[in-house]
Amino acid sequence: MWPWEHLAFAYVLYSLTTNVVFRRSPSAGETIAIAVGSQFPDLLDKPLAWTIGITETGYSVGHSIFVAPFVCLAAYAVAARLGDRTLASAFSVALVSHPIADILNRVLRGEVVDPRIVLWPIASPPVGSQSGFIDHFRRYFFRYVHQLLTDGLTPQVAFQSLLGLSVVAIWLFDGAPVAADLWRAWRDRSRQ
């Protein structure tokens, strides 16, 4: 899954949860925590594998169901220190949504789901290419564009389209957190 898809998936999950359960929209701080949490597994695992070469695949520490609880506890400690525990909730939902979205993406592509992508350190998926970050990005990007141009409306493309429309609609319903806050701050500053 691409970074923007992880962000969209996490935002939709968190926003629906806060709107339905707590009857409120995510704040700007929560939205930023969602952005960081939704990218955290890849920001950790991809460089470890593709750039530094410490791990064998791009699915290891950050995607692990065994490591996630400790990362969530650390996020809670940081958020409690900042005085806003909802930031930890937003980060944690986004963090946990990441491997779920990766698995869902494989299902939608019709691929076999390999549970080892979330079982580090007990198990790791088979080693793929050992090329660098740019080579991986280029390969995945061109494969993605090729699929979009040649495969037509697949379940994956339908899901991505629905996800894209959903996140824009929900984000606007929520009052466009972050963007609206930046606009208000700029407007207030320019009035002074």
Disulfide bonds with the S-S distance in Angstrom:
none
